[in-house]
């Protein structure tokens, strides 16, 4: 099979597409960086439903919940609580801005180690927090750690994986995010009855940090990164290890050296180069893909899931169980993506997942509108709550095999070497920036929009699905250094990447 005249089955450009034990182990270790982001997303929403945590840091929420006739959508509308949740994302944004240059200078693996170490320190501070200031300081350190790991890990996976199976390997990052979310939800459920359970939940974030950091120390950097930094002998050794000792790696190594020399010959700052006309499609994708991912509403729903379910009628324990169910569904759907993404392509999953999420968001809004009334003061029945949970699970499945893994995959595979770290840096910065704004406003929006908050996200999902249909090309099976052909073949982007007449 060929896409744009480039073969995608078997060997590509003469490079081996074999899956070796070494590349599998290496990519699993690297993908475990997703545990950090996932655990934090899951743990944050859970501890904010624990009464001892709220009593110590946010007592006004408990007083509001005790009032009669409280609007169910507004119980958790607190700017201080929101600052606790969203401070991580502004720190992640700051980290991602500098991470691009550091990743190019120090290498992908070393940035993963740095991110894991900073995250570990933040987890320790949060577990021992005595006031809101300590909580937010810990969150800021967690954000810096996640900013570095989210920058380096997807690029690491795309550079290490064989071209034919790059999509499957890269979805490992989202899979570990899902494991992190699910683990955090289970920890929250287990610790919710303890007066100090919130400390255990927050402090246990040191475990995924230690796993990822120690694992990263045991693997080599990517051949692309080593070539970029002039370490050719180490690059050859790394390439031989992941492609197999009986594989001729010289053609692939020569291609990497050629790409590196072209990048260095330009002698321009990557953050300047990416704004040139010929890289317009890359710039647009680095902004649009992460921006749209957050406007599916998934991270908001993930880290506010217990709060959300409690707001619409679940008890505290039931809300945590519902969040666990949501996590299991999301994790299972990511596995579907792993097996499908390199067979049917990225566009198919984007479009199908988008349609599925749109229908579910609209349906959730309709159920909540009918059950809670226009004022939002009516508590919904158990039957209606079960319908909401079912719809949210179908929504989570749609995200899990589409925008979840693909929004990490696409930005990590479309950039040529000379702008790869800059492009990934912009992508992660947009991701954190958008998440910060949404997390800062979601609980207030839920309070004022009520069920209309879900229609808000449904409208964005419709818009992003149209964007994919018109502007996102298929990239499955294309070698990273041959990705330019995808843009030259595209009906719209070819006017930018081809010389103008």
C-alpha positions as CSV (number, residue, x, y, z in Angstrom):
1,X,0.0,0.0,0.0
2,X,1.2,3.6,-0.6
3,X,0.2,7.0,0.6
4,X,1.3,9.9,-1.6
5,X,3.7,7.6,-3.4
6,X,5.4,6.4,-0.2
7,X,5.3,2.7,0.7
8,X,4.0,2.0,4.1
9,X,4.1,-1.8,4.4
10,X,7.2,-3.8,5.0
11,X,10.4,-1.9,4.9
12,X,10.3,1.9,4.3
13,X,13.1,3.6,2.5
14,X,15.1,0.4,3.1
15,X,14.9,0.8,6.8
16,X,13.9,-2.2,9.0
17,X,10.4,-2.1,10.3
18,X,10.8,-5.1,12.6
19,X,9.6,-5.0,16.1
20,X,12.4,-6.2,18.5
21,X,12.2,-7.0,22.2
22,X,14.5,-4.1,22.8
23,X,12.4,-1.5,21.1
24,X,9.3,-2.8,22.9
25,X,10.9,-2.7,26.4
26,X,12.5,0.7,25.7
27,X,9.2,2.3,24.5
28,X,7.3,0.8,27.5
29,X,9.8,2.3,29.9
30,X,9.6,5.7,28.1
31,X,5.8,5.6,27.8
32,X,5.6,5.2,31.6
33,X,6.1,8.9,31.7
34,X,2.4,9.2,31.1
35,X,1.8,7.8,34.6
36,X,2.8,11.1,36.1
37,X,0.2,13.1,34.2
38,X,-2.5,10.5,34.5
39,X,-2.0,10.0,38.3
40,X,-2.2,13.7,38.9
41,X,-5.3,14.2,36.7
42,X,-7.1,11.4,38.6
43,X,-5.9,12.2,42.1
44,X,-6.8,15.9,42.1
45,X,-10.5,15.4,41.5
46,X,-10.7,12.7,44.1
47,X,-9.2,14.4,47.1
48,X,-11.4,17.5,46.5
49,X,-14.4,15.3,47.4
50,X,-12.8,14.1,50.7
51,X,-14.4,15.9,53.7
52,X,-11.1,16.0,55.8
53,X,-9.3,17.6,52.9
54,X,-12.0,20.2,52.3
55,X,-12.3,20.9,56.1
56,X,-8.6,21.6,56.3
57,X,-8.1,23.7,53.2
58,X,-11.5,24.7,51.7
59,X,-14.1,24.7,54.5
60,X,-16.4,27.1,52.6
61,X,-17.3,24.4,50.2
62,X,-18.6,22.2,53.0
63,X,-20.7,25.1,54.4
64,X,-22.1,25.7,50.9
65,X,-22.9,22.0,50.5
66,X,-24.8,22.0,53.8
67,X,-27.2,24.7,52.7
68,X,-30.7,23.8,51.7
69,X,-31.8,24.5,48.1
70,X,-28.2,24.7,46.9
71,X,-27.9,24.6,43.1
72,X,-26.3,21.2,42.5
73,X,-24.1,22.6,39.8
74,X,-22.6,25.3,42.1
75,X,-21.5,23.4,45.2
76,X,-17.8,23.2,44.2
77,X,-17.6,26.7,42.6
78,X,-14.6,28.0,44.5
79,X,-11.7,30.0,43.0
80,X,-9.3,28.8,45.7
81,X,-10.1,25.2,44.9
82,X,-9.8,25.9,41.2
83,X,-6.4,27.5,41.8
84,X,-5.2,24.3,43.6
85,X,-6.2,22.3,40.5
86,X,-5.1,24.6,37.8
87,X,-1.8,25.8,39.2
88,X,-0.2,22.7,37.8
89,X,-1.1,23.7,34.2
90,X,0.4,27.2,34.3
91,X,3.6,25.7,35.7
92,X,3.5,23.0,32.9
93,X,3.1,25.7,30.3
94,X,6.2,27.6,31.7
95,X,8.2,24.3,31.7
96,X,7.2,23.4,28.1
97,X,8.4,26.8,26.8
98,X,12.0,26.1,27.9
99,X,11.8,22.3,27.5
100,X,12.1,22.6,23.7
101,X,15.6,24.0,23.8
102,X,16.6,21.8,26.7
103,X,15.4,18.7,24.9
104,X,17.5,19.5,21.9
105,X,20.5,20.3,24.0
106,X,20.4,17.6,26.7
107,X,18.5,14.9,24.9
108,X,15.0,13.4,25.3
109,X,15.9,10.8,28.0
110,X,17.7,13.3,30.3
111,X,14.7,15.6,30.2
112,X,12.4,12.7,31.2
113,X,14.8,12.1,34.2
114,X,14.7,15.8,35.1
115,X,10.9,15.9,34.9
116,X,10.5,12.8,37.0
117,X,12.8,14.2,39.7
118,X,10.9,17.5,40.0
119,X,7.6,15.7,40.0
120,X,8.8,13.5,42.9
121,X,9.7,16.6,45.0
122,X,6.2,18.1,44.3
123,X,4.5,14.9,45.4
124,X,6.4,14.9,48.7
125,X,5.5,18.5,49.4
126,X,1.8,17.9,48.6
127,X,1.7,14.8,50.9
128,X,3.0,16.8,53.8
129,X,1.1,20.1,53.1
130,X,-0.1,22.1,56.1
131,X,-1.7,25.0,54.2
132,X,-3.0,26.1,50.8
133,X,0.4,27.7,50.0
134,X,2.2,24.4,50.4
135,X,-0.4,22.7,48.3
136,X,0.0,25.1,45.4
137,X,3.8,25.0,45.7
138,X,3.6,21.3,45.4
139,X,1.3,21.6,42.4
140,X,3.6,24.0,40.7
141,X,6.5,21.5,41.0
142,X,4.3,18.7,39.7
143,X,3.4,21.0,36.8
144,X,7.1,21.6,36.0
145,X,7.8,17.9,36.1
146,X,4.8,17.0,33.8
147,X,5.8,19.8,31.5
148,X,9.2,18.3,30.9
149,X,8.1,14.7,30.6
150,X,5.1,15.5,28.3
151,X,7.6,17.4,26.0
152,X,10.1,14.6,25.8
153,X,8.2,11.4,25.9
154,X,6.0,11.5,22.8
155,X,9.0,12.6,20.7
156,X,11.1,9.8,22.2
157,X,8.5,7.2,21.3
158,X,8.0,8.5,17.7
159,X,11.8,8.6,17.1
160,X,12.4,5.1,18.5
161,X,9.5,3.2,16.9
162,X,9.6,1.5,13.5
163,X,7.7,3.7,11.0
164,X,5.1,1.1,10.3
165,X,4.1,0.7,13.9
166,X,4.8,4.2,15.2
167,X,1.1,4.9,16.0
168,X,0.8,1.8,18.2
169,X,4.0,2.5,20.1
170,X,3.1,6.2,20.6
171,X,-0.3,5.3,22.0
172,X,1.6,3.8,24.9
173,X,2.0,7.3,26.3
174,X,-1.8,7.8,26.5
175,X,-2.2,4.2,27.7
176,X,0.0,5.0,30.7
177,X,-1.9,8.3,31.3
178,X,-5.0,6.1,31.5
179,X,-3.3,3.7,33.9
180,X,-2.3,6.7,36.0
181,X,-5.9,8.0,36.1
182,X,-7.4,4.6,37.0
183,X,-4.8,4.0,39.7
184,X,-5.4,7.4,41.2
185,X,-9.2,6.8,41.2
186,X,-8.7,3.4,43.0
187,X,-6.3,5.0,45.5
188,X,-8.8,7.8,46.2
189,X,-11.6,5.2,46.8
190,X,-9.4,3.2,49.2
191,X,-8.2,6.3,51.2
192,X,-11.5,8.2,51.2
193,X,-12.6,6.8,54.6
194,X,-9.3,7.8,56.4
195,X,-9.0,11.2,58.0
196,X,-5.5,11.4,56.6
197,X,-6.4,9.6,53.3
198,X,-5.9,12.7,51.2
199,X,-2.2,12.9,52.3
200,X,-1.7,9.3,51.2
201,X,-3.4,10.0,47.9
202,X,-1.3,13.0,47.1
203,X,1.9,11.6,48.6
204,X,1.7,8.3,46.6
205,X,2.4,10.4,43.5
206,X,6.1,9.7,44.3
207,X,5.6,6.1,43.2
208,X,4.9,6.8,39.5
209,X,7.6,9.5,39.6
210,X,10.2,7.0,40.9
211,X,9.1,4.3,38.4
212,X,9.5,6.6,35.4
213,X,12.7,8.2,36.6
214,X,14.5,5.0,37.4
215,X,13.2,3.4,34.2
216,X,14.5,6.4,32.1
217,X,17.9,6.0,33.6
218,X,18.1,2.5,32.3
219,X,17.4,3.3,28.6
220,X,19.4,5.0,25.9
221,X,18.5,8.3,24.2
222,X,17.0,8.2,20.7
223,X,19.3,7.9,17.6
224,X,17.9,11.2,16.3
225,X,18.7,13.1,19.5
226,X,22.2,11.6,19.6
227,X,22.9,12.5,16.0
228,X,21.6,16.0,16.6
229,X,24.1,16.3,19.4
230,X,27.0,14.9,17.4
231,X,27.2,11.6,19.2
232,X,27.3,9.3,16.1
233,X,28.9,6.3,17.7
234,X,26.3,6.3,20.5
235,X,23.6,6.9,17.9
236,X,24.7,3.8,15.9
237,X,24.8,1.7,19.1
238,X,21.3,2.9,20.1
239,X,19.9,2.2,16.6
240,X,21.5,-1.3,16.5
241,X,20.0,-2.1,19.8
242,X,16.4,-1.2,18.9
243,X,16.4,-2.4,15.3
244,X,18.3,-5.7,16.1
245,X,21.9,-6.7,16.0
246,X,21.6,-8.5,12.6
247,X,20.0,-5.4,11.0
248,X,21.9,-3.1,8.7
249,X,21.3,0.3,10.4
250,X,23.7,2.3,8.1
251,X,21.0,3.5,5.7
252,X,18.8,4.8,8.5
253,X,21.8,6.3,10.3
254,X,22.9,8.0,7.1
255,X,19.4,9.5,6.7
256,X,19.4,10.8,10.2
257,X,22.9,12.4,9.7
258,X,21.7,14.0,6.4
259,X,18.6,15.5,8.1
260,X,20.8,16.8,11.0
261,X,23.2,18.4,8.6
262,X,20.4,20.1,6.7
263,X,19.0,21.4,10.0
264,X,22.4,22.7,11.1
265,X,23.1,24.3,7.7
266,X,20.1,26.5,8.0
267,X,21.7,27.9,11.2
268,X,18.4,29.5,12.4
269,X,16.7,29.3,15.8
270,X,14.1,26.6,15.6
271,X,11.4,28.8,17.1
272,X,12.0,31.3,14.3
273,X,12.2,28.7,11.5
274,X,8.8,27.2,12.5
275,X,7.1,30.5,11.6
276,X,8.3,30.4,8.0
277,X,5.6,29.9,5.3
278,X,6.8,26.5,4.3
279,X,6.1,25.2,7.9
280,X,2.7,26.8,8.2
281,X,0.9,23.4,8.2
282,X,3.2,22.2,11.0
283,X,2.6,25.3,13.1
284,X,-1.2,25.1,12.6
285,X,-1.2,21.5,13.7
286,X,1.0,22.1,16.7
287,X,-1.5,24.6,17.9
288,X,-4.9,23.2,16.7
289,X,-4.4,19.6,17.7
290,X,-3.7,20.1,21.5
291,X,-6.2,23.0,21.6
292,X,-9.0,20.9,20.2
293,X,-8.0,17.9,22.5
294,X,-8.7,20.0,25.6
295,X,-11.9,21.3,24.1
296,X,-13.3,17.8,24.0
297,X,-13.7,18.4,27.7
298,X,-11.9,15.2,28.7
299,X,-9.3,16.4,31.2
300,X,-11.9,18.6,32.8
301,X,-14.2,15.6,33.2
302,X,-11.4,13.3,34.2
303,X,-10.0,15.4,37.1
304,X,-13.4,16.7,38.1
305,X,-15.2,13.4,37.6
306,X,-15.9,12.6,41.3
307,X,-16.9,16.2,41.8
308,X,-19.0,16.1,38.7
309,X,-20.8,12.9,39.6
310,X,-21.4,14.1,43.1
311,X,-22.8,17.3,41.8
312,X,-25.4,15.5,39.7
313,X,-26.6,13.2,42.4
314,X,-24.1,10.4,43.3
315,X,-23.0,10.0,46.9
316,X,-19.3,10.5,47.7
317,X,-18.4,6.8,47.5
318,X,-20.6,6.3,44.4
319,X,-18.9,9.3,42.7
320,X,-15.5,7.7,43.2
321,X,-16.7,4.3,42.0
322,X,-18.2,6.1,38.9
323,X,-14.9,7.7,38.2
324,X,-13.2,4.3,38.4
325,X,-15.6,2.9,35.9
326,X,-14.9,5.8,33.6
327,X,-11.2,5.1,34.0
328,X,-11.6,1.4,33.1
329,X,-13.6,2.3,30.0
330,X,-11.0,4.9,28.9
331,X,-8.1,2.5,29.4
332,X,-9.8,-0.3,27.4
333,X,-10.5,2.1,24.5
334,X,-6.9,3.1,24.3
335,X,-6.0,-0.5,23.7
336,X,-8.4,-0.5,20.8
337,X,-6.6,2.5,19.4
338,X,-3.2,0.6,19.7
339,X,-4.4,-2.2,17.5
340,X,-6.3,-0.1,15.0
341,X,-4.3,3.2,14.5
342,X,-1.7,1.7,12.1
343,X,-4.3,-0.4,10.2
344,X,-7.1,2.1,9.6
345,X,-5.2,5.3,10.1
346,X,-5.4,8.4,12.2
347,X,-8.2,10.2,10.3
348,X,-10.7,7.3,10.6
349,X,-10.3,7.3,14.4
350,X,-10.5,11.1,14.7
351,X,-13.7,11.2,12.7
352,X,-15.4,8.2,14.4
353,X,-14.4,9.3,17.9
354,X,-15.5,12.9,17.2
355,X,-19.0,11.8,16.1
356,X,-19.3,9.5,19.1
357,X,-18.3,12.2,21.6
358,X,-20.6,14.8,20.1
359,X,-23.7,12.5,20.4
360,X,-22.8,11.7,24.0
361,X,-22.3,15.3,25.1
362,X,-25.6,16.4,23.6
363,X,-27.4,13.4,25.2
364,X,-25.9,14.1,28.7
365,X,-27.1,17.7,28.4
366,X,-30.6,16.6,27.5
367,X,-30.8,14.1,30.4
368,X,-29.5,16.7,32.9
369,X,-31.9,19.3,31.6
370,X,-34.8,17.0,32.0
371,X,-33.8,15.7,35.4
372,X,-32.5,18.7,37.3
373,X,-34.7,21.4,35.8
374,X,-33.8,24.9,34.6
375,X,-32.7,26.0,38.0
376,X,-30.6,23.0,38.8
377,X,-32.0,22.6,42.3
378,X,-33.7,19.3,41.7
379,X,-31.6,16.2,42.5
380,X,-31.7,13.6,39.8
381,X,-32.9,10.0,40.4
382,X,-30.6,7.0,40.5
383,X,-31.9,5.9,37.1
384,X,-31.0,9.2,35.5
385,X,-27.6,9.2,37.2
386,X,-27.0,5.8,35.8
387,X,-27.9,7.0,32.3
388,X,-25.4,9.9,32.7
389,X,-22.7,7.5,33.8
390,X,-23.4,5.3,30.8
391,X,-23.3,8.2,28.3
392,X,-20.0,9.4,29.9
393,X,-18.5,6.0,29.5
394,X,-19.4,5.9,25.8
395,X,-18.0,9.4,25.5
396,X,-14.7,8.3,27.3
397,X,-14.4,5.4,24.9
398,X,-14.7,7.6,21.9
399,X,-12.0,9.9,23.3
400,X,-9.8,6.9,24.3
401,X,-9.4,5.7,20.8
402,X,-9.3,9.0,19.0
403,X,-8.3,12.4,20.4
404,X,-6.7,10.8,23.5
405,X,-3.7,9.1,21.9
406,X,-3.7,10.8,18.5
407,X,-3.2,14.3,19.9
408,X,0.1,13.2,21.3
409,X,1.0,11.1,18.2
410,X,0.3,13.7,15.5
411,X,2.5,16.5,16.8
412,X,5.3,14.2,17.6
413,X,5.5,12.7,14.1
414,X,4.9,15.6,11.7
415,X,7.9,17.8,12.3
416,X,11.2,17.6,10.4
417,X,14.2,17.3,12.7
418,X,15.2,21.0,12.6
419,X,11.9,22.1,14.2
420,X,10.8,18.9,16.0
421,X,11.6,20.0,19.6
422,X,10.3,23.6,18.9
423,X,7.1,22.2,17.4
424,X,6.6,19.8,20.3
425,X,7.2,22.6,22.8
426,X,4.5,24.8,21.2
427,X,2.1,21.8,21.2
428,X,2.7,21.1,24.9
429,X,2.5,24.8,25.8
430,X,-0.9,25.1,24.0
431,X,-2.1,21.9,25.7
432,X,-1.2,23.3,29.2
433,X,-2.4,26.8,28.4
434,X,-5.8,25.6,27.2
435,X,-6.2,23.2,30.1
436,X,-5.3,26.0,32.6
437,X,-8.0,28.3,31.2
438,X,-10.6,25.5,31.1
439,X,-9.8,24.2,34.6
440,X,-9.8,27.8,35.9
441,X,-13.3,28.3,34.5
442,X,-15.0,24.9,34.4
443,X,-16.6,24.9,37.9
444,X,-17.9,28.4,37.4
445,X,-19.2,27.5,33.9
446,X,-20.9,24.4,35.3
447,X,-22.5,26.6,37.9
448,X,-23.8,29.2,35.4
449,X,-24.3,27.2,32.3
450,X,-25.6,24.1,34.2
451,X,-26.3,21.4,31.6
452,X,-25.3,23.9,28.9
453,X,-21.7,23.3,29.7
454,X,-21.9,19.9,27.9
455,X,-23.5,21.6,24.9
456,X,-20.5,24.0,24.9
457,X,-18.1,21.1,24.5
458,X,-20.3,19.4,22.0
459,X,-20.1,22.4,19.7
460,X,-16.3,22.4,19.9
461,X,-16.3,18.6,19.1
462,X,-18.3,19.2,16.0
463,X,-15.9,22.0,14.9
464,X,-12.8,19.9,15.5
465,X,-14.2,17.0,13.5
466,X,-14.9,19.2,10.5
467,X,-11.3,20.5,10.9
468,X,-9.9,16.9,10.7
469,X,-12.0,16.1,7.7
470,X,-10.7,19.2,5.8
471,X,-7.2,19.8,7.0
472,X,-5.6,16.8,8.8
473,X,-3.7,14.4,6.3
474,X,-3.2,10.7,6.9
475,X,0.3,10.0,8.3
476,X,0.3,6.3,9.1
477,X,3.4,4.4,8.1
478,X,5.3,7.5,6.8
479,X,8.9,7.7,8.0
480,X,9.5,10.9,10.0
481,X,12.1,12.3,7.6
482,X,9.7,11.6,4.6
483,X,6.7,13.3,6.1
484,X,7.1,16.4,3.8
485,X,5.4,14.3,1.0
486,X,2.1,14.3,3.1
487,X,1.9,18.0,2.9
488,X,2.9,18.2,-0.7
489,X,0.0,15.9,-1.6
490,X,-2.7,17.7,0.5
491,X,-5.3,19.8,-1.3
492,X,-4.8,22.8,0.9
493,X,-1.4,22.7,2.5
494,X,0.5,22.1,-0.7
495,X,0.3,25.8,-1.5
496,X,2.5,26.4,1.5
497,X,5.1,23.6,1.2
498,X,5.6,23.8,-2.6
499,X,7.5,26.8,-4.1
500,X,5.0,29.4,-5.3
501,X,4.9,30.0,-9.1
